[in-house]
Amino acid sequence: MAPTLTLKPGTAWSDAWQRCLAVAPEAFRDDRVLNLWASQWQPDGRALPATSPIDGSPIAGPPRLDATTAGRAVRASLDQHRVWRHIPLPERRARVAATLDALTEHRELLALLLVWEIGKPWRLAQADVDRAIDGVRWYVDGIDPMLADRTPLSGPVSNIASWNYPMSVLVHAMLVQALAGNAVIAKAPTDGGVACLTLASALAVREGIPITLLSGSGSELSASLVRSPEIGCVSFVGGRDTGARIATAVADLGKRHILEQEGLNTWGIWNYTDWPTLTSLIPKLFDYGKQRCTAYPRFVVQRTLFDEFLAAYLPAVRSIRTGHPLAVENAEDPLPALDFGPLINAAKAKELADQVTEAVDRGAVPIHRGSLADARFLPGQDTSAYLPPVTLLNPPPSSPLHHAEPFGPVDTIVLVDTEAELLAAMNASNGALVATLSTDDPSTYERLAPQVRSFKVGHGKPRSRGDRDELFGGFGASWRGAFVGGELLIRSVTQGPPGERLPGNFPDYHLMP
């Protein structure tokens, strides 16, 4: 009989909220967060109800602004920018470093907010916070040569990012942009992370960092955050549909932009025998339920190796651990080491489950279907946002699972017989951020990898977005605008010499670093 689990003491949403009120009372009020603009925390906007994906319980929702107020906030950010861009670099560096010290002090609270707001297991939530802090410290320590002969942009950087990495992607970008001399604006993701971002922003503003944090619908705020003449650069992380609309707007305006969009990241298997290594890697690919822009949801497998692939893959996928991220057997137990918890919300879990059912009805072959029967849950808790791993063979072309990133724990397998078919299947989405090719022969890898339409291609191991000096971008429809990472992130948000062509994927040119 499975043991009865309980919520670990001190980790309830009410505990996290009370700690936020104590740490940053200026940014949190009663049961809501505030917007931040014109250097003040503002009790404006209509706070929407929100629930935690963990158990469907109520949490703080985003206070959504209207377009008029957002426009005022952008104009106020330009005023901040005109002052901040003249602050000497040593002072900017000191203020950002002090912010990192404050984030480090409140690391566990930031991570706990991520657990409740977006369902990250404790290990991954801590890693998200740590990557933000460590990544920005790398820039603080080495910023001087990166800014040689460069100046801040003419206006603030506008950040619109998805909910899955509030700290290591969004807060990281904001602090580096500020270090480079820009005021920054961030739109809080609608689906989760607003309290974590609010706390991080409060700690930064106390150190004098010029941050504007707004909540609202994309359609309502787009005119201000994308098209406003005050904006010096638009930085976007999200889906292709929204990204395409933003790309059209910034191209029309000739505005600096960084648009990271999704792609179907693939893992190819060709003339391969090192199955124990693959087995050890499969569970890691399910981190955070594959709700990552660098997740691998598609395996392209040489048909003659399919039996050996399954023998390596199935034991690994059956070992995946999911459940309530804060449920323990005894109060003194550490928080569970899960591969993932819930998806971002119940609607997403249902959408993916429906897509799987439809794909099977149209001919896909279910290779693995996980169960929540052995998952770690509290007695009687809402589990509607949880989806166990599913693996399908040959999803039909009519299914979204055939050509699009599922953003959830659904793997698909496509079998191929020739190298040409392998490459065609690995390039199914017109560009990707990462890919991997597992093959025993180094010369085969060297010959085939350049033909994969992915910014990064691993040899038998996964690639990631990267940290510190590792560059990042995308091919095809997976990326628009300037590439980032390392020195390129600084170059993307500063002005260089006249006529400079930034490495990136632009409407009129594509330039690799």
Disulfide bonds with the S-S distance in Angstrom:
none
